[in-house]
Amino acid sequence: MTSLDPSTSLPLPADAIQRVLFVAPKVHVYQIPPLTSTKGYTAAHWTTNTQGAREIFTARLRILETALPSPTGGEAVTTAVLLEDGGSGELFAAAPYASPAAVEQAIDSSRFFAVRVVGEGGMKATLGIGFEERSEAVDFNIS
């Protein structure tokens, strides 16, 4: 079976190695408003019913590391946060982890994060994700 690059959906070379660093079977994905201050994202703005909860759906989250060996003997390693349909495994969104700004913890909760996803053609969006269990959120933060 041919492995695919989660960011581009293109086939990976046969000598590429993919490692799953973390899996959360159930995370809630939210449409979040644009950042309005330099303090950070506030989960209460996108999760409370009084302000109109903006949950898109419930997904499976995986952190996938891909190593591509180079002809000179080294390897190029990339990491991506993947949001997938829990039943079919179909990719909903991918967030390449190129810098710590790709994933930001909400300032008012340890279980919620803002994730910068990149779609086809380089289009970017910020989605909120929320874990039901604090222990999963801590494991995600460490991964």
Secondary structure, DSSP 8 states (H G I E B T S, - for coil): ---B-TTT--B--TT-EEEEEEEEEEEEEEE-----SSS---THHHH-GGG---EEEEEEEEEEEEEEE-TTS-EEEEEEEEEEETTT--EEEEEE-SSGGGEEE-TT-SSEEEEEEE-GGG-EEEEEEEESSHHHHHHHHH-
